[in-house]
Amino acid sequence: MSEETPVTELHSIATPQLWAMTIVAVLLLLAFDFVVTRKPHEVTMKEAVGWTIFYIALPLIFGVWVWMDHGSDTGIKYYTGYLVEKSLSVDNLFVFIVILASFAVPRQLQQRVLLVGVAGALVLRGLFIWLGAALIAKFAATFLVFGIILLVTAIKVYRDARSDDDAHVDVDQLAVVRILRRFWPVTGEYHGTKTTWRVNGRRALTPLGLVMATIIGTDLVFAIDSVPAVYGITSDPYLVFVTNAFALLGLRALYFVLEGALSKLIYLGYGLAIILFFIGVKLVLHWAHGVWPGVPTIPTLFSLGFIVATLAVTTVVSLRTSRAMST
């Protein structure tokens, strides 16, 4: 079979109308979040928990519709994909905490930075999802490439988990910061929610604008492993998109809920490395099965059980170890 011939027929539960309704709903939720955060303020735990419950209940309810309208197999793929994306988003919060601390972002401005990061991530992942779907439809080897990406990422996540190098970030050494400072001056202090400020008649970036650009640059790196990970669960571009969107939309509130607890999840990195490696193997086997039908594949239900068990063990062991270390 030539590479010019489509080798994978992508099946999707979404009609053009469902795509349009979903994108409009995501944009409305994002716009509402921007309205909520238009006035800088410190987020209370009550407020953060309330929004977190909302943004977890929403995808769970949506999954019930997917399950009832499109069958249990599709429903399991949706919930598995969402669980993977939510787990990866929690790991991403570690990086966000370090970046916000390194830039000394005032607490009342932190949720605006996070929300801009969410908006940037949605755009970037939308592009990666579209690109991934186009590649999968044309090249069967895309599954192999995605699998290799996840295997390499799993090794990196494992190495990061073993070291504390990411606990501190020298913002002056970040590539995004160096590039932006080459073209624009940067003010020495924050000016509310302004991303630019006029200094001596010239527009300059504020530290807020700089940290927002850094977060969006980080989103690009996250998308490289996040999108292939969920394509390892389902090849339906719509399910890939909604699981990413639901996982991202609740990040702003989840950050403030887990800000203190994240330091206790000391083995989360190991758990995510195992999950990414597992999905990487799953993708490689899926590709190999298409070439050699005798090669076994990993069922989605088994994948769901494995991911849930890994996260459960990682969380329990992390909390017990953290408790023992504090006594």
C-alpha contacts under 8 A as a table, 3 or more apart, distances in Angstrom:
res1	aa1	res2	aa2	distance
1	M	5	T	7.03
1	M	7	V	7.93
2	S	5	T	5.62
3	E	6	P	7.36
3	E	7	V	7.90
3	E	138	K	7.03
3	E	139	F	6.29
4	E	138	K	7.01
5	T	138	K	6.49
6	P	9	E	7.37
6	P	137	A	5.61
6	P	138	K	4.21
6	P	139	F	6.72
7	V	136	I	7.92
7	V	137	A	6.19
7	V	138	K	5.61
7	V	139	F	6.02
7	V	140	A	5.77
8	T	136	I	6.34
8	T	137	A	4.75
8	T	138	K	6.59
8	T	139	F	7.31
8	T	140	A	6.36
9	E	137	A	5.93
10	L	133	A	7.74
10	L	136	I	7.94
10	L	137	A	6.36
10	L	235	S	6.63
10	L	236	D	6.48
11	H	235	S	7.57
11	H	236	D	5.95
12	S	15	T	7.97
12	S	236	D	4.92
12	S	237	P	6.79
12	S	238	Y	6.47
12	S	239	L	7.93
13	I	70	H	7.37
13	I	236	D	7.47
13	I	238	Y	7.25
14	A	17	Q	7.78
14	A	18	L	5.54
14	A	19	W	6.16
14	A	238	Y	6.25
15	T	18	L	5.12
15	T	19	W	6.28
16	P	19	W	5.08
16	P	20	A	6.18
17	Q	20	A	5.08
17	Q	21	M	6.13
18	L	21	M	5.07
18	L	22	T	5.99
19	W	22	T	5.19
19	W	23	I	6.17
19	W	238	Y	7.44
20	A	23	I	5.32
20	A	24	V	6.16
21	M	24	V	5.19
21	M	25	A	6.06
22	T	25	A	5.04
22	T	26	V	6.16
22	T	242	V	7.94
23	I	26	V	5.13
23	I	27	L	6.17
24	V	27	L	5.12
24	V	28	L	6.09
25	A	28	L	5.07
25	A	29	L	6.18
26	V	29	L	5.16
26	V	30	L	6.14
26	V	245	A	7.30
27	L	30	L	5.02
27	L	31	A	6.00
28	L	31	A	5.00
28	L	32	F	6.03
29	L	32	F	5.06
29	L	33	D	6.26
29	L	249	L	7.89
30	L	33	D	5.09
30	L	34	F	6.41
30	L	119	A	7.33
30	L	249	L	7.26
31	A	34	F	5.07
31	A	35	V	6.35
32	F	35	V	5.02
32	F	36	V	6.22
33	D	36	V	4.99
33	D	37	T	6.25
33	D	115	L	7.56
34	F	37	T	5.16
34	F	38	R	5.92
34	F	112	R	7.67
34	F	115	L	7.30
35	V	38	R	5.13
36	V	39	K	7.45
37	T	40	P	6.25
37	T	41	H	7.80
37	T	111	Q	7.04
37	T	112	R	6.25
38	R	112	R	7.90
40	P	108	Q	5.06
40	P	109	L	5.67
40	P	112	R	7.71
40	P	192	G	7.77
40	P	193	T	7.51
41	H	107	R	7.55
41	H	108	Q	4.21
41	H	109	L	6.98
42	E	107	R	5.70
42	E	108	Q	4.33
42	E	109	L	7.73
43	V	47	E	6.45
43	V	48	A	6.57
43	V	107	R	7.97
43	V	108	Q	7.23
43	V	111	Q	7.85
43	V	256	F	7.25
44	T	47	E	5.23
44	T	48	A	6.24
45	M	48	A	5.03
45	M	49	V	5.96
45	M	256	F	7.04
45	M	257	V	6.46
46	K	49	V	5.26
46	K	50	G	6.12
47	E	50	G	5.20
47	E	51	W	6.37
47	E	253	A	7.97
48	A	51	W	5.36
48	A	52	T	6.05
48	A	253	A	4.74
48	A	254	L	6.71
48	A	256	F	6.09
48	A	257	V	5.93
49	V	52	T	4.98
49	V	53	I	6.10
49	V	253	A	7.11
49	V	254	L	7.55
49	V	257	V	6.24
50	G	53	I	5.32
50	G	54	F	6.39
51	W	54	F	5.01
51	W	55	Y	6.18
51	W	250	G	7.36
51	W	253	A	5.90
52	T	55	Y	5.17
52	T	56	I	6.14
52	T	250	G	6.03
52	T	253	A	5.54
52	T	254	L	5.64
52	T	257	V	7.86
53	I	56	I	5.20
53	I	57	A	5.94
54	F	57	A	5.18
54	F	58	L	6.08
55	Y	58	L	5.35
55	Y	59	P	7.01
55	Y	246	F	7.20
55	Y	249	L	6.97
55	Y	250	G	5.10
56	I	59	P	5.91
56	I	60	L	6.47
56	I	250	G	7.32
57	A	60	L	5.11
57	A	61	I	6.06
58	L	61	I	5.32
58	L	62	F	6.16
58	L	246	F	7.94
59	P	62	F	4.84
59	P	63	G	6.00
59	P	243	T	7.93
59	P	246	F	6.10
60	L	63	G	5.04
60	L	64	V	6.61
60	L	79	Y	7.91
61	I	64	V	5.15
61	I	65	W	6.82
62	F	65	W	5.24
62	F	66	V	6.42
63	G	66	V	4.89
63	G	67	W	6.02
63	G	75	G	6.30
63	G	78	Y	6.74
63	G	79	Y	6.68
64	V	67	W	5.07
64	V	68	M	6.10
64	V	75	G	7.45
65	W	68	M	5.20
65	W	69	D	5.78
66	V	69	D	5.33
66	V	70	H	5.52
66	V	71	G	7.20
66	V	74	T	7.03
66	V	75	G	5.52
66	V	78	Y	7.72
67	W	70	H	5.55
67	W	71	G	4.95
67	W	72	S	5.17
67	W	73	D	7.73
67	W	74	T	6.44
67	W	75	G	4.12
67	W	76	I	7.56
68	M	71	G	5.74
68	M	72	S	7.34
68	M	75	G	7.89
70	H	74	T	6.17
70	H	75	G	7.18
71	G	74	T	5.66
71	G	75	G	6.22
72	S	75	G	4.82
72	S	76	I	5.99
73	D	76	I	5.24
73	D	77	K	6.34
74	T	77	K	5.07
74	T	78	Y	6.17
75	G	78	Y	5.07
75	G	79	Y	6.26
76	I	79	Y	5.23
76	I	80	T	5.94
76	I	300	T	7.13
76	I	301	L	6.76
76	I	304	L	7.61
77	K	80	T	5.12
77	K	81	G	5.97
77	K	233	I	6.14
77	K	234	T	6.14
77	K	300	T	6.42
78	Y	81	G	5.19
78	Y	82	Y	6.12
78	Y	234	T	7.83
78	Y	239	L	6.19
78	Y	243	T	7.03
79	Y	82	Y	5.03
79	Y	83	L	6.05
80	T	83	L	5.11
80	T	84	V	6.26
80	T	233	I	7.05
80	T	300	T	7.79
80	T	303	S	7.59
80	T	304	L	5.35
81	G	84	V	5.17
81	G	85	E	6.20
81	G	230	V	5.26
81	G	233	I	5.96
81	G	234	T	7.43
81	G	239	L	7.89
81	G	240	V	7.26
81	G	243	T	6.14
82	Y	85	E	5.11
82	Y	86	K	5.95
82	Y	243	T	4.68
82	Y	244	N	7.12
82	Y	246	F	7.59
82	Y	247	A	6.73
83	L	86	K	5.14
83	L	87	S	6.07
84	V	87	S	5.18
84	V	88	L	6.27
84	V	229	A	7.48
84	V	230	V	6.97
84	V	307	I	7.61
85	E	88	L	5.12
85	E	89	S	6.09
85	E	226	S	6.72
85	E	229	A	7.94
85	E	230	V	7.07
85	E	243	T	6.68
85	E	244	N	6.11
85	E	247	A	5.89
86	K	89	S	4.99
86	K	90	V	6.30
86	K	247	A	4.95
86	K	248	L	7.81
87	S	90	V	5.25
87	S	91	D	6.57
87	S	272	L	7.49
88	L	91	D	5.08
88	L	92	N	6.25
88	L	226	S	7.11
88	L	272	L	7.23
89	S	92	N	4.83
89	S	93	L	6.42
89	S	247	A	6.70
89	S	248	L	6.99
89	S	251	L	7.29
90	V	93	L	5.14
90	V	94	F	7.21
91	D	94	F	5.52
91	D	95	V	7.39
91	D	268	L	7.44
91	D	269	G	7.25
92	N	95	V	5.33
92	N	96	F	6.44
92	N	222	F	7.54
93	L	96	F	4.82
93	L	97	I	6.05
93	L	251	L	7.91
93	L	255	Y	6.38
94	F	97	I	5.26
94	F	98	V	6.47
94	F	262	L	7.16
95	V	98	V	5.17
95	V	99	I	6.18
95	V	166	D	7.77
96	F	99	I	5.08
96	F	100	L	6.02
96	F	215	I	7.34
97	I	100	L	5.32
97	I	101	A	6.08
97	I	259	E	7.46
98	V	101	A	5.18
98	V	102	S	6.00
98	V	166	D	7.67
98	V	167	A	6.46
98	V	168	H	6.53
98	V	169	V	6.90
99	I	102	S	5.03
99	I	103	F	6.22
99	I	169	V	6.96
99	I	211	V	7.61
99	I	215	I	7.76
100	L	103	F	5.27
100	L	104	A	6.00
100	L	105	V	5.43
100	L	110	Q	7.30
100	L	211	V	7.45
101	A	104	A	4.85
101	A	105	V	6.46
102	S	105	V	7.92
102	S	168	H	7.19
102	S	169	V	6.11
102	S	170	D	7.20
102	S	171	V	6.63
103	F	171	V	7.10
103	F	207	P	7.31
103	F	211	V	6.74
105	V	109	L	6.63
105	V	110	Q	6.24
105	V	208	L	7.35
106	P	109	L	5.48
106	P	110	Q	6.43
107	R	110	Q	5.17
107	R	111	Q	7.86
108	Q	111	Q	7.18
109	L	112	R	5.49
109	L	113	V	6.60
109	L	192	G	7.55
109	L	193	T	7.02
110	Q	113	V	5.19
110	Q	114	L	6.27
111	Q	114	L	4.95
111	Q	115	L	6.04
111	Q	252	R	5.95
111	Q	253	A	7.85
112	R	115	L	5.08
112	R	116	V	6.27
112	R	193	T	7.88
113	V	116	V	5.29
113	V	117	G	6.27
113	V	208	L	7.47
113	V	211	V	7.42
113	V	212	M	5.67
113	V	215	I	7.86
114	L	117	G	4.93
114	L	118	V	6.22
114	L	215	I	7.88
114	L	251	L	7.56
114	L	252	R	5.56
115	L	118	V	4.92
115	L	119	A	6.24
115	L	252	R	5.99
116	V	119	A	5.07
116	V	120	G	6.15
116	V	212	M	6.67
116	V	216	I	7.75
117	G	120	G	5.10
117	G	121	A	6.01
117	G	212	M	6.69
117	G	215	I	5.55
117	G	216	I	5.34
117	G	219	D	7.06
118	V	121	A	5.00
118	V	122	L	6.16
118	V	248	L	5.99
118	V	249	L	6.66
118	V	251	L	7.33
118	V	252	R	7.72
119	A	122	L	5.22
119	A	123	V	6.51
120	G	123	V	5.29
120	G	124	L	6.20
120	G	216	I	5.61
120	G	219	D	7.09
121	A	124	L	5.08
121	A	125	R	5.87
121	A	216	I	6.75
121	A	219	D	5.30
121	A	220	L	7.18
121	A	223	A	7.47
121	A	248	L	7.66
122	L	125	R	5.28
122	L	126	G	5.92
122	L	244	N	7.75
122	L	245	A	6.51
122	L	248	L	7.39
123	V	126	G	5.11
123	V	127	L	6.39
124	L	127	L	5.21
124	L	128	F	6.28
124	L	219	D	7.52
124	L	220	L	6.56
124	L	223	A	7.05
125	R	128	F	4.86
125	R	129	I	5.87
125	R	223	A	5.74
125	R	227	V	6.88
125	R	241	F	7.84
125	R	244	N	7.61
126	G	129	I	5.13
126	G	130	W	6.22
126	G	241	F	6.78
127	L	130	W	5.19
127	L	131	L	6.13
128	F	131	L	4.99
128	F	132	G	5.86
128	F	223	A	7.25
128	F	224	I	7.89
128	F	227	V	6.84
129	I	132	G	4.99
129	I	133	A	6.10
129	I	227	V	6.44
129	I	237	P	6.52
129	I	240	V	7.12
129	I	241	F	6.84
130	W	133	A	5.21
130	W	134	A	6.25
130	W	237	P	7.35
131	L	134	A	5.12
131	L	135	L	6.19
132	G	135	L	5.15
132	G	136	I	6.05
132	G	142	T	7.98
132	G	228	P	7.88
133	A	136	I	5.15
133	A	137	A	6.10
133	A	235	S	7.59
133	A	237	P	6.24
134	A	137	A	5.28
134	A	138	K	6.47
135	L	138	K	5.23
135	L	139	F	5.64
135	L	142	T	6.23
136	I	139	F	5.34
136	I	140	A	5.97
136	I	141	A	7.77
136	I	142	T	5.50
136	I	143	F	7.08
137	A	140	A	7.41
139	F	142	T	5.65
140	A	143	F	6.32
140	A	144	L	7.85
140	A	287	W	6.78
140	A	290	G	7.92
141	A	144	L	5.05
141	A	145	V	6.36
141	A	287	W	6.58
142	T	145	V	4.98
142	T	146	F	6.06
143	F	146	F	5.09
143	F	147	G	6.02
143	F	232	G	7.85
143	F	283	L	5.56
143	F	284	V	6.47
143	F	286	H	7.16
143	F	287	W	5.59
144	L	147	G	5.00
144	L	148	I	6.21
144	L	283	L	6.32
144	L	284	V	4.99
144	L	287	W	5.73
145	V	148	I	5.16
145	V	149	I	6.22
146	F	149	I	5.06
146	F	150	L	6.32
146	F	228	P	5.39
146	F	229	A	7.87
146	F	280	G	7.23
146	F	283	L	7.03
147	G	150	L	5.20
147	G	151	L	6.21
147	G	228	P	7.52
147	G	232	G	7.80
147	G	279	I	7.25
147	G	280	G	4.05
147	G	281	V	6.36
147	G	282	K	7.46
147	G	283	L	4.93
147	G	284	V	5.30
148	I	151	L	5.02
148	I	152	V	6.14
148	I	280	G	6.42
148	I	284	V	7.55
149	I	152	V	5.27
149	I	153	T	6.05
149	I	225	D	6.96
149	I	228	P	7.78
149	I	280	G	7.51
150	L	153	T	4.85
150	L	154	A	5.91
150	L	225	D	6.15
150	L	228	P	7.17
150	L	229	A	6.92
150	L	276	L	5.72
150	L	277	F	6.29
150	L	279	I	7.27
150	L	280	G	4.95
151	L	154	A	5.07
151	L	155	I	6.45
151	L	276	L	6.74
151	L	277	F	5.05
151	L	280	G	5.27
151	L	281	V	7.44
152	V	155	I	5.25
152	V	156	K	6.41
153	T	156	K	5.00
153	T	157	V	6.08
153	T	225	D	6.82
153	T	273	A	7.74
153	T	276	L	7.32
154	A	157	V	5.08
154	A	158	Y	6.09
154	A	272	L	7.52
154	A	273	A	4.40
154	A	274	I	6.90
154	A	275	I	7.94
154	A	276	L	5.32
154	A	277	F	5.31
155	I	158	Y	5.07
155	I	159	R	6.22
155	I	273	A	6.77
155	I	277	F	7.87
156	K	159	R	5.09
156	K	160	D	6.10
157	V	160	D	5.03
157	V	161	A	6.08
157	V	269	G	6.24
157	V	270	Y	7.36
157	V	272	L	7.45
157	V	273	A	5.49
158	Y	161	A	5.06
158	Y	162	R	6.43
158	Y	269	G	6.42
158	Y	270	Y	5.64
158	Y	273	A	5.42
159	R	162	R	5.15
159	R	163	S	6.55
160	D	163	S	5.25
160	D	164	D	7.16
160	D	165	D	7.40
160	D	166	D	7.41
160	D	269	G	7.56
161	A	164	D	7.38
161	A	267	Y	7.41
161	A	269	G	5.06
161	A	270	Y	6.18
163	S	166	D	7.74
164	D	167	A	5.46
165	D	168	H	6.65
166	D	169	V	6.53
170	D	173	Q	5.59
170	D	174	L	7.03
171	V	174	L	5.34
171	V	177	V	6.93
172	D	177	V	6.34
172	D	178	R	6.63
173	Q	177	V	7.25
173	Q	178	R	6.76
174	L	177	V	5.32
174	L	178	R	6.26
175	A	178	R	5.17
175	A	179	I	6.18
176	V	179	I	5.27
176	V	180	L	6.17
176	V	213	A	7.10
176	V	214	T	5.91
176	V	217	G	6.86
177	V	180	L	5.28
177	V	181	R	6.03
177	V	210	L	6.78
177	V	214	T	6.98
178	R	181	R	5.28
178	R	182	R	6.27
179	I	182	R	5.22
179	I	183	F	6.98
180	L	183	F	5.46
180	L	184	W	5.92
180	L	210	L	7.77
181	R	184	W	5.09
181	R	185	P	5.85
181	R	186	V	6.79
182	R	185	P	7.78
184	W	203	R	7.92
184	W	204	A	5.98
184	W	205	L	6.63
185	P	203	R	7.85
185	P	204	A	4.97
185	P	205	L	6.24
186	V	204	A	5.27
186	V	205	L	4.64
186	V	206	T	5.60
186	V	207	P	6.80
186	V	210	L	7.95
187	T	190	Y	7.58
187	T	197	W	7.50
187	T	199	V	7.90
187	T	204	A	6.32
187	T	205	L	6.18
187	T	206	T	5.06
187	T	207	P	6.63
188	G	206	T	7.31
188	G	207	P	7.09
189	E	206	T	6.80
189	E	207	P	6.52
190	Y	194	K	7.85
190	Y	206	T	5.94
190	Y	207	P	5.87
190	Y	208	L	6.41
191	H	194	K	5.64
191	H	195	T	7.88
191	H	197	W	7.53
191	H	206	T	6.99
193	T	208	L	7.25
194	K	197	W	6.92
194	K	206	T	7.05
194	K	208	L	7.19
194	K	209	G	7.48
195	T	205	L	5.93
195	T	206	T	5.23
195	T	207	P	7.45
195	T	208	L	5.53
195	T	209	G	4.11
195	T	210	L	7.70
196	T	203	R	6.33
196	T	204	A	5.39
196	T	205	L	4.37
196	T	206	T	5.19
196	T	209	G	6.62
197	W	203	R	5.61
197	W	204	A	5.29
197	W	205	L	6.31
197	W	206	T	6.37
198	R	201	G	5.86
198	R	202	R	5.27
198	R	203	R	4.42
198	R	204	A	5.93
199	V	202	R	5.24
199	V	203	R	6.19
199	V	204	A	6.45
205	L	208	L	7.78
205	L	209	G	5.71
205	L	210	L	6.56
206	T	209	G	5.22
206	T	210	L	6.41
207	P	210	L	4.90
207	P	211	V	6.12
208	L	211	V	5.25
208	L	212	M	6.14
209	G	212	M	5.17
209	G	213	A	6.27
210	L	213	A	5.23
210	L	214	T	6.29
211	V	214	T	4.88
211	V	215	I	6.15
212	M	215	I	5.12
212	M	216	I	6.29
213	A	216	I	5.17
213	A	217	G	6.14
214	T	217	G	5.01
214	T	218	T	6.18
215	I	218	T	4.97
215	I	219	D	6.22
216	I	219	D	4.85
216	I	220	L	6.62
217	G	220	L	5.33
217	G	221	V	7.04
218	T	221	V	5.26
218	T	222	F	6.40
219	D	222	F	4.97
219	D	223	A	6.13
220	L	223	A	5.24
220	L	224	I	6.71
221	V	224	I	5.44
221	V	225	D	7.45
222	F	225	D	5.84
222	F	226	S	5.98
223	A	226	S	4.87
223	A	227	V	5.72
224	I	227	V	6.30
224	I	228	P	7.03
225	D	228	P	5.64
225	D	229	A	6.10
226	S	229	A	5.15
226	S	230	V	6.65
227	V	230	V	5.54
227	V	231	Y	6.28
227	V	240	V	7.39
227	V	244	N	7.91
228	P	231	Y	4.92
228	P	232	G	6.20
229	A	232	G	5.16
229	A	233	I	7.16
229	A	276	L	6.89
229	A	279	I	6.45
229	A	280	G	7.52
230	V	233	I	5.11
230	V	234	T	6.43
230	V	240	V	6.04
231	Y	234	T	5.06
231	Y	235	S	5.26
231	Y	236	D	7.78
231	Y	240	V	6.60
232	G	235	S	7.33
232	G	279	I	5.86
232	G	280	G	7.28
232	G	282	K	6.72
232	G	283	L	5.44
233	I	279	I	7.69
233	I	300	T	6.76
234	T	239	L	7.27
234	T	240	V	7.08
235	S	240	V	7.46
236	D	239	L	5.46
236	D	240	V	6.31
237	P	240	V	4.94
237	P	241	F	6.09
238	Y	241	F	5.09
238	Y	242	V	6.22
239	L	242	V	5.26
239	L	243	T	6.01
240	V	243	T	5.49
240	V	244	N	6.28
241	F	244	N	5.21
241	F	245	A	6.03
242	V	245	A	4.92
242	V	246	F	5.95
243	T	246	F	5.31
243	T	247	A	6.11
244	N	247	A	5.20
244	N	248	L	6.14
245	A	248	L	5.20
245	A	249	L	6.02
246	F	249	L	5.38
246	F	250	G	6.89
247	A	250	G	6.22
247	A	251	L	7.09
248	L	251	L	5.35
249	L	252	R	7.18
250	G	253	A	5.82
250	G	254	L	6.07
251	L	254	L	4.92
251	L	255	Y	5.90
252	R	255	Y	5.56
252	R	256	F	7.38
253	A	256	F	5.66
253	A	257	V	6.63
254	L	257	V	5.00
254	L	258	L	6.03
255	Y	258	L	5.43
255	Y	259	E	5.58
256	F	259	E	5.12
257	V	260	G	7.51
257	V	261	A	7.80
258	L	261	A	4.87
258	L	262	L	5.51
259	E	262	L	5.78
259	E	263	S	7.76
260	G	263	S	6.24
260	G	264	K	7.86
261	A	264	K	5.41
261	A	265	L	7.00
262	L	265	L	5.28
262	L	266	I	7.77
263	S	266	I	6.36
264	K	318	S	6.41
264	K	319	L	6.00
264	K	322	S	5.59
265	L	268	L	5.47
265	L	314	T	7.88
265	L	315	T	6.32
265	L	318	S	5.02
265	L	319	L	6.35
265	L	322	S	7.77
266	I	269	G	7.42
266	I	318	S	5.36
266	I	319	L	7.94
266	I	322	S	7.42
267	Y	270	Y	5.33
267	Y	271	G	6.51
267	Y	314	T	5.90
267	Y	315	T	7.40
267	Y	317	V	7.54
267	Y	318	S	5.43
268	L	271	G	5.06
268	L	272	L	6.19
268	L	311	L	7.78
268	L	314	T	5.97
268	L	315	T	6.94
268	L	318	S	7.44
269	G	272	L	5.18
269	G	273	A	6.10
270	Y	273	A	5.07
270	Y	274	I	6.32
270	Y	314	T	7.70
271	G	274	I	5.17
271	G	275	I	6.31
271	G	310	T	6.06
271	G	311	L	6.23
271	G	314	T	5.68
272	L	275	I	4.93
272	L	276	L	6.01
272	L	311	L	7.90
273	A	276	L	5.20
273	A	277	F	6.04
274	I	277	F	5.13
274	I	278	F	6.04
274	I	310	T	7.76
275	I	278	F	5.01
275	I	279	I	6.21
275	I	307	I	6.28
275	I	310	T	7.38
276	L	279	I	5.19
276	L	280	G	6.00
277	F	280	G	4.95
277	F	281	V	6.22
278	F	281	V	5.20
278	F	282	K	6.20
279	I	282	K	4.77
279	I	283	L	6.17
280	G	283	L	5.19
280	G	284	V	6.32
281	V	284	V	5.08
281	V	285	L	6.11
282	K	285	L	5.20
282	K	286	H	6.12
282	K	297	T	6.84
282	K	298	I	6.03
283	L	286	H	4.95
283	L	287	W	6.28
284	V	287	W	5.17
284	V	288	A	6.13
285	L	288	A	4.90
285	L	289	H	5.93
285	L	295	V	6.87
285	L	296	P	6.83
285	L	297	T	5.67
285	L	298	I	7.74
286	H	289	H	5.17
286	H	290	G	6.60
286	H	297	T	5.77
286	H	298	I	7.95
287	W	290	G	5.32
287	W	291	V	6.72
288	A	291	V	5.09
288	A	292	W	5.76
288	A	293	P	7.62
288	A	295	V	6.36
289	H	292	W	4.98
289	H	293	P	4.67
289	H	294	G	6.55
289	H	295	V	4.86
289	H	296	P	6.51
289	H	297	T	6.84
290	G	293	P	5.90
292	W	295	V	5.88
293	P	296	P	7.74
298	I	302	F	6.95
298	I	303	S	6.99
299	P	302	F	5.40
299	P	303	S	6.37
300	T	303	S	4.85
300	T	304	L	6.19
301	L	304	L	5.10
301	L	305	G	6.36
302	F	305	G	5.12
302	F	306	F	6.08
303	S	306	F	5.11
303	S	307	I	6.10
304	L	307	I	5.26
304	L	308	V	6.12
305	G	308	V	5.22
305	G	309	A	6.01
306	F	309	A	5.17
306	F	310	T	6.06
307	I	310	T	5.13
307	I	311	L	6.17
308	V	311	L	5.26
308	V	312	A	6.02
309	A	312	A	5.05
309	A	313	V	6.06
310	T	313	V	5.30
310	T	314	T	6.01
311	L	314	T	5.06
311	L	315	T	6.00
312	A	315	T	5.25
312	A	316	V	6.14
313	V	316	V	5.26
313	V	317	V	5.98
314	T	317	V	5.42
314	T	318	S	5.94
315	T	318	S	5.11
315	T	319	L	6.13
316	V	319	L	5.31
316	V	320	R	6.14
317	V	320	R	5.18
317	V	321	T	5.99
318	S	321	T	5.23
318	S	322	S	6.02
319	L	322	S	5.06
319	L	323	R	6.05
320	R	323	R	5.12
320	R	324	A	6.17
321	T	324	A	5.05
321	T	325	M	6.10
322	S	325	M	5.11
322	S	326	S	6.25
323	R	326	S	5.24
323	R	327	T	6.50
324	A	327	T	5.41
